[in-house]
């Protein structure tokens, strides 16, 4: 059973899909958060449906500024706002009679993996974390990948963008994906999902604020790994991933104290874990098995 729900946080109305198993409840529940620019009817909708079939109430929703949810500027990454959104989503789950409010987990895919990790670490109502093809951003890793000089140059460029906006200029955008030319997620792989029928959604727009990229390179969600314990944590990741590095997944795993588990899948593309088989089934089975043990 799927129900469209609305809830409000910080004065912003968020829209989600609540999926409830057919069997009698109350059930354990999961809040899901997903890829950068993604909407609830794409990757997290697929995982929410599959995990509801495994016996969990699931809530997949559009974060503020994205999809059908409110918030301005549109298509802007708001890291602190996303954590507030997840808090309100758990509050909604705990208010529902179908949900066992003491058995709630956070599941994140792609960029949502890092948000789910940090959120689960600091919200005592969340009992378990699972990250799938996760991006566990931290400034140290970003600076190392860009070089110290390149990192400072990037910060300077974004400072100019934000200053122009602070002084009344328009919000500056760039494409989210593109086969050629500038984009927040360049190259053919993201386009193969978002730019084709694979990721088709009436609520997704191929644009993102330029300032969102600054949020990505200054974001520190890896710290959640240091504070997750004693909650259990699962990381599921492809052995080859050009967008969310296996090294980052391994670092997050090592920094968690446990109970913990790391599952490597023989996937060669990041988007394999978005919608491709057998990888989605393998990820769902690994997640359901871990949740069954710990939630």
Protein Blocks (a to p, Z undefined) as FASTA:
>chain_A
ZZdddddeehiacdddddddfbdcddddddddddehiafklmmmmmmmmmmmnopacddd
ddehiajbgcddehiacfklmmmmmmmmmmmmmmpmkbcfklccdddehjlmmmmmmmmm
mmmkbgbdcdehiacddfklmmmmnojklmmmmmmmmmmmmmmmmnopacddddfbdfed
cdfbgcjklmmmmmmmklgcfkbccdddfklmmmmmmpcfklmmmmmpmcdcdddddfbd
ckbcfklmmmmmmmpgbjcdddddfbfbfklmmmpcfklmmmmmmmmmmmmmmZZ
